[in-house]
Structures are given as C-alpha cells and as structure tokens.
Amino acid sequence: MGKVTGFLEYERVDTPYRDVEERVNDWSEVQVGPSMESVRTQAARCMDCGVPFCNNGCPLGNIIPDWNDLLYRDKMEDALVRLHSTNNFPEFTGFVCPAPCEEACVLGINANPVSIKQIELEIIQNGWEQGWIRPVIPQRRSGRSVAVVGSGPSGLAAAQQLNRAGHTVTLFEKNDRIGGLLRYGIPEFKLEKRFVDRRIEQMREEGVSFQTGVQVGVDLSVSDLRKSFDAVLLCLGSEQPRDLPIEGRDLDGVHFAMDFLRQQNRRCEGDVVDSDSEIMATGKNVVVLGGGDTGSDCIGTSHRQKANSVTSIELLERPPDQRSATTPWPMWSLKFRTSSSHLEGGTREYSILTKRFEGSGGKIERLHAVRVEFGPPDETGRPVMSEVPGSDFVVSADLVLLAMGFVHPVHGGLVEDLGVRLDPRGNIEANLKDFTTSEPGVFAAGDCRRGQSLVVWAIWEGREAARAVDGYLCGRSRLQSRTSFV
C-alpha cells in the first residue's frame, strides 16, 4: 500500500479522450495518455483492504495491489515484472478490457473504484518506452512440438507460454496477418495494430513460428497436422455470428457486423477492398442491431466513415444508471454503460424487436420494428417478452449491421474433420482442468471452448491451456497456474 490515506485524499480521474470533433476524422487511438504523476496519484487510491477482491474480479488474477504500490513508490520496472507475471499482454487488456477488476474493487462499495485499467496500461506502455520488454528465450528445448491453431489473444498467449516452456511452437492463422480478433475484429481507434505487431515481433524473436494464410482443414489436412505435431491446441475463437432470419434478410445492405469491421481494419492496414463487396457507411442511414461491444465498434466506425445517421437498436431493456440489485458487489454489475463511440453521437434505442426488412430494387430502405416489454420470468427463469400493442414503427435504413453476438466456432472443416465432441451450445467440449478434447492430444481454449467472451478470459484460457499441454508433454508443468473462481 503506497499511501495509507490516498483513497481519502484523491478522487478518481477517468480515462481522458481526444475531442470528438478531432477523433472522428482519423483512426488513431481515442485515449489521451495521462501524465505519470497523475497515474501515481491514482495508484495511491488503492487501499489496504485486507482481502483484495480485485484479484478475483480479474480472470487473470492480476496482483493489482502489488503493482499499484510499486508504481506509487516509483519502482516501475518491478511493477512491470509483477504485471507480466500473470498477463502476457497487458496493453491488450489495458485498451479493450471492460475492467471487471474495477467492479470488484473494495473501494467501489461506497466510492469510485481505483482506475486499475488505466494504471495497468501506463505501466506496460512505460515498460516499452524504457526498453525493459525484451524477448524471453528458453534456455533449452524440450524436443516436443505443438501446433496452436488461431492467433487471437488466446492463441498468442498459449504460444508464448509454450515456447517459453521450451517446446517448438508453430502458430497457424487462416488470415494474411497474425492477431485474429485483435487484428481484424477490434477497430484501430480502440487498439492500434502497432501494439499487436510489436508483441508478434517479440514472440518471433523468442522462437515462435508463424504460419499465415493457412486454414487448417483446408490448406493443411487434419491428418498431416496430427502427424507433424506432438500436441494440437485449438484457439479458433467463436466466429459463427448470430443471424436474424426475418423477411428481407437477403436484401443488399444487410450485413454481419464483423464483415463491416474486418473491411475497415484492412483499409487501415493499407489493403484495397474489392469494390463489388465493399461495405461502407458513408452518407447512409446506418442501423446497428445489438447493443454490445461489437455494436459499439460499428457505431464508432460508422462515425468515421461519415454516416448520415447512426441508430443503435437493442432488444433488451435499458439497464439502470446505477448498479442493479440483481448484481451486487463484487459481481460484474448490470448498469447502463457508455463507450467512447456512443459519446460521438447517434441514437440508442432499447426494448425494440425488429420484425422485417423492406426495400426496393433488392436494396434495404427501411426496417419495421415494434416496442416490447418484459414481464415476470417463466419456468426457465427468463422474463417473458411481449409486444406493446400499437407501438409499431419504421426506421429508415440504407445499411443494417447485425451485431447480435456469436453462437459458436465455425464447425465446417477443421472441427468436423478432427471429430472433437461439442457441448450443447456448439462449442468444443473441454474442461477447465486439463483443456483436453475428446481426441487424444488435442486441446481447446478461448472462445471456441467457453463461447463468446472477453479478451482477458481468452488470455487466461490460453495461459492455462498452455500449462495443461506442457504437463501432457512432460508429465508435469513448471508454468504458473491461476485457478479460476468462475
């Protein structure tokens, strides 16, 4: 604990953003880095709470009080070491994690919680600036080889851990660049890809082999994969989007959100998108169906593409402004949240059911919707939804983006060819103890195993699965473990 009375003396200062008028005209990071003096002041708010619930709130088990104290006492390199001990990529979580640790902060019971996420980000950014982050090359090799399929946060974390354990690791990615969701799912203004690239370069220097443009199950057969490696770890993500099979779904202008986001990320990389399949919001009335992070990303991207209007529609009720009684501390709270993209403009609507799409000449022009209300729960525990009589209305729409989440990993190709067992939700079945699938020597981690989730959970699963694979290959593992409480 850096300063005993810090939490009494200092108020929380939230992450500053660049002016809206400036940031919507470029694709650069929306945040403004605070001064180190300001960060130390925020770290001083961390209190000697006895039982630091933030550790449990964070899936990675980040030792938050320790690095808050070290930062406050100007022991920056020690703070970096403590941060890296549980998290391979603190800059990824520092930029895009919703910070469940802050929801569990003891100070948050009756005051504003410690700004843990921003402190984490400043520790890691300072570490890069000082040149303290260098390749960690294993002293000896085990003679065992591992294939990691998928280069999102889970695959990257697993590959780095397994390589540092001494195994020969090859990471396969079907796209032309490494990064998975980090590369083509999260917009540039939330996570600039230079931060991903420097980690990839670090891992390459450590000895990880990257194979891009290789779709396992298509370009590389499953039989060849199994013959070439001692173990296989699947980190495929959850890429099958939830569809909306209503009238007019086939109209031109109705697209999955990820197709829209992926194209813009490619433009930011300098790629030229085929004009015949181009999805652009410029000058259009955009409607985003879905109020989660993907929907928010579509809103921010539409603003930067200079949409005429942006409307976000969510089926569920608007959350309360303050923590709901159904999600008491230290749980992740159900409450109304506003992202940087929401602050840039547009309209947000709740409790609305889209009934059908309508257009002419094969192109979307409007959607028909109705307001809904939710009554007492049924026998399954879910609130009963009913349409409000006479509440039908029409929304003009030149572009509709379906951002309603993802249901499970893509089954065609690799998953089907491997023959791994699936759980009732269509995810790859593997437990949290050893991450083994129904096929010997094949493991699964991340969203393809747990379902659509957070980057921080993906990194945790990648680390834990790497430990399980290491144990499988060597009899026991020396990699650090963090036992999940969820």
C-alpha positions, -999 to 999 in steps of 0.1 A, spaced: 0 0 0 16 32 -12 -2 59 7 -24 50 37 -47 79 33 -47 81 -6 -82 68 -11 -94 95 13 -74 124 -3 -78 117 -41 -108 114 -64 -109 90 -93 -99 105 -127 -114 86 -156 -96 79 -189 -93 111 -209 -103 111 -246 -94 133 -275 -121 158 -286 -149 142 -306 -145 167 -335 -109 156 -338 -110 118 -333 -139 111 -357 -117 123 -385 -90 97 -381 -84 61 -370 -59 69 -342 -63 59 -306 -91 78 -289 -74 79 -255 -51 106 -242 -23 93 -221 -22 109 -186 10 121 -170 29 97 -148 23 120 -119 -14 116 -124 -11 78 -127 8 77 -94 -19 97 -77 -45 72 -90 -24 43 -78 -23 59 -43 -61 54 -41 -55 16 -38 -64 9 -1 -51 -17 23 -84 -36 21 -72 -69 36 -89 -91 11 -83 -76 -24 -114 -87 -43 -99 -71 -75 -77 -102 -77 -107 -124 -80 -126 -99 -102 -98 -102 -127 -99 -135 -146 -61 -134 -149 -56 -129 -111 -35 -98 -117 -18 -89 -85 -32 -54 -86 -24 -41 -51 13 -50 -56 18 -32 -88 -2 -2 -76 21 1 -46 53 -4 -67 42 23 -92 34 47 -64 69 41 -49 84 47 -84 96 11 -87 84 10 -123 104 -20 -135 93 -41 -105 57 -31 -112 62 -43 -148 76 -76 -137 46 -81 -113 22 -72 -141 38 -96 -166 37 -124 -140 0 -130 -147 -6 -113 -180 13 -118 -213 -2 -88 -230 -13 -60 -205 -16 -35 -233 -43 -55 -250 -64 -57 -218 -54 -21 -209 -70 -9 -240 -100 -31 -245 -109 -50 -213 -141 -38 -196 -123 -40 -163 -142 -65 -141 -114 -59 -116 -127 -24 -110 -163 -37 -105 -148 -58 -77 -127 -31 -61 -135 -28 -24 -133 10 -26 -161 7 -51 -186 -3 -24 -192 33 -14 -170 53 -37 -155 53 -72 -132 23 -76 -95 26 -83 -88 32 -121 -70 -1 -124 -73 -5 -161 -56 29 -169 -28 22 -144 -21 -12 -160 -19 4 -194 5 31 -182 28 5 -166 31 -15 -198 34 15 -221 62 29 -199 79 -5 -200 81 -4 -238 93 32 -238 121 23 -213 132 -7 -233 125 -31 -205 104 -55 -225 127 -79 -243 124 -114 -258 124 -143 -233 143 -171 -250 142 -206 -234 175 -219 -222 168 -254 -237 143 -271 -260 122 -300 -250 123 -318 -283 84 -316 -284 63 -297 -309 30 -280 -306 6 -266 -332 -16 -237 -320 -44 -230 -344 -57 -195 -342 -38 -163 -334 -62 -143 -314 -54 -134 -277 -59 -170 -265 -36 -185 -292 -10 -158 -288 -8 -163 -250 -7 -200 -253 20 -199 -280 42 -176 -259 39 -197 -228 45 -230 -246 76 -216 -263 89 -203 -231 85 -238 -216 109 -249 -243 86 -265 -269 88 -258 -306 56 -239 -313 40 -232 -347 10 -209 -347 -13 -212 -377 -36 -184 -388 -60 -185 -417 -58 -148 -424 -29 -130 -440 -18 -114 -408 -14 -125 -372 -38 -113 -345 -72 -128 -350 -99 -108 -332 -72 -82 -322 -62 -77 -358 -95 -77 -377 -122 -75 -351 -113 -46 -328 -112 -12 -346 -79 7 -350 -92 36 -328 -96 12 -299 -64 -8 -304 -38 4 -328 -23 -26 -346 13 -14 -339 8 -26 -304 -1 -61 -317 28 -60 -342 55 -53 -315 43 -83 -295 44 -105 -326 79 -94 -333 89 -102 -296 74 -137 -300 91 -142 -333 125 -134 -317 116 -158 -289 113 -186 -314 76 -189 -322 70 -198 -358 40 -180 -375 22 -196 -405 -3 -171 -420 -27 -178 -448 -30 -214 -437 -65 -227 -430 -61 -259 -412 -85 -285 -425 -83 -269 -460 -48 -259 -468 -33 -283 -443 -51 -316 -437 -60 -328 -402 -41 -360 -407 -9 -341 -417 -14 -318 -387 -17 -347 -363 14 -365 -378 35 -334 -377 30 -323 -340 30 -339 -306 0 -318 -295 -26 -296 -310 -42 -266 -293 -73 -252 -308 -78 -214 -302 -103 -208 -331 -125 -182 -315 -162 -180 -318 -168 -168 -354 -203 -181 -363 -224 -149 -360 -260 -149 -347 -282 -143 -377 -317 -127 -379 -338 -149 -402 -367 -125 -409 -383 -112 -440 -360 -91 -462 -328 -106 -447 -314 -112 -482 -317 -75 -492 -284 -58 -502 -273 -36 -473 -279 -61 -445 -246 -74 -433 -229 -91 -404 -211 -66 -382 -178 -84 -384 -177 -83 -422 -181 -45 -419 -154 -41 -392 -130 -65 -409 -130 -45 -441 -122 -12 -423 -94 -28 -404 -80 -40 -437 -82 -4 -451 -63 8 -420 -36 -18 -428 -33 -3 -463 -53 -30 -482 -76 -23 -511 -111 -37 -506 -129 -52 -536 -155 -26 -547 -180 -53 -555 -182 -65 -519 -174 -32 -502 -195 -22 -471 -193 15 -464 -215 37 -441 -206 69 -459 -237 91 -464 -260 63 -453 -286 59 -425 -270 31 -405 -289 9 -381 -269 -13 -358 -288 -43 -343 -272 -52 -310 -260 -31 -280 -228 -49 -270 -191 -41 -277 -194 -52 -314 -223 -29 -319 -204 0 -302 -174 -7 -326 -198 -5 -356 -211 29 -343 -176 44 -340 -166 30 -374 -197 45 -390 -190 79 -375 -155 78 -390 -169 68 -424 -192 98 -422 -226 81 -420 -256 103 -424 -271 89 -392 -264 61 -368 -291 43 -348 -284 15 -323 -312 -9 -315 -312 -33 -286 -339 -60 -279 -333 -59 -241 -344 -33 -217 -322 -3 -210 -301 -11 -179 -304 11 -148 -280 40 -144 -266 26 -111 -257 -10 -102 -287 -33 -103 -297 -51 -71 -295 -83 -91 -258 -79 -95 -244 -67 -61 -208 -60 -54 -183 -77 -62 -202 -91 -92 -200 -76 -127 -227 -50 -125 -258 -47 -147 -259 -10 -154 -260 15 -183 -226 20 -199 -214 45 -225 -184 38 -247 -163 64 -265 -182 56 -297 -215 63 -280 -202 97 -270 -195 106 -306 -232 107 -315 -261 86 -327 -293 74 -312 -296 44 -288 -330 26 -285 -339 -3 -262 -367 -28 -259 -372 -30 -296 -379 -61 -317 -371 -59 -355 -399 -76 -374 -389 -73 -410 -366 -55 -435 -381 -38 -466 -366 -22 -497 -368 -19 -535 -346 -30 -563 -331 -56 -540 -317 -29 -516 -326 -22 -480 -345 10 -474 -362 6 -440 -369 -18 -412 -402 -24 -394 -400 -28 -356 -422 -29 -325 -416 -19 -289 -416 -47 -264 -419 -51 -226 -408 -77 -203 -429 -94 -176 -422 -118 -148 -399 -148 -156 -412 -181 -168 -403 -215 -155 -368 -212 -171 -361 -180 -152 -362 -158 -183 -385 -127 -184 -415 -131 -207 -414 -107 -236 -445 -93 -252 -451 -67 -279 -466 -34 -269 -499 -30 -289 -499 -2 -314 -462 5 -310 -451 -5 -345 -428 20 -363 -405 22 -392 -368 32 -393 -350 44 -425 -320 23 -432 -295 22 -460 -272 -1 -441 -281 -26 -414 -253 -42 -393 -261 -74 -374 -241 -72 -342 -260 -97 -321 -231 -118 -309 -217 -151 -319 -231 -186 -313 -201 -209 -315 -169 -217 -335 -173 -225 -372 -178 -262 -374 -170 -268 -411 -135 -280 -420 -112 -284 -390 -137 -290 -362 -157 -316 -382 -126 -333 -396 -110 -336 -361 -142 -352 -348 -140 -334 -315 -171 -336 -293 -192 -304 -290 -211 -292 -260 -249 -284 -261 -241 -248 -273 -220 -260 -302 -186 -251 -286 -157 -275 -284 -161 -296 -253 -131 -294 -230 -129 -289 -192 -111 -263 -172 -88 -288 -155 -68 -300 -184 -85 -285 -215 -84 -318 -233 -110 -325 -260 -125 -359 -269 -95 -365 -292 -62 -375 -275 -35 -349 -278 -60 -322 -289 -68 -293 -266 -91 -263 -268 -91 -229 -252 -106 -195 -256 -139 -186 -271 -141 -218 -291 -143 -236 -258 -161 -212 -234 -182 -193 -260 -181 -156 -269 -163 -138 -241 -137 -112 -232 -101 -107 -243 -90 -111 -207 -107 -145 -204 -91 -156 -237 -56 -148 -224 -63 -166 -192 -75 -197 -210 -45 -196 -234 -22 -195 -204 -40 -223 -185 -43 -245 -216 -5 -240 -223 2 -253 -188 -21 -283 -195 -3 -291 -228 31 -287 -211 20 -312 -185 7 -336 -211 41 -335 -230 64 -335 -200 45 -352 -172 43 -320 -152 44 -283 -159 65 -256 -144 43 -229 -159 25 -207 -134 -12 -215 -129 -41 -192 -119 -71 -212 -106 -104 -198 -119 -131 -189 -94 -157 -187 -122 
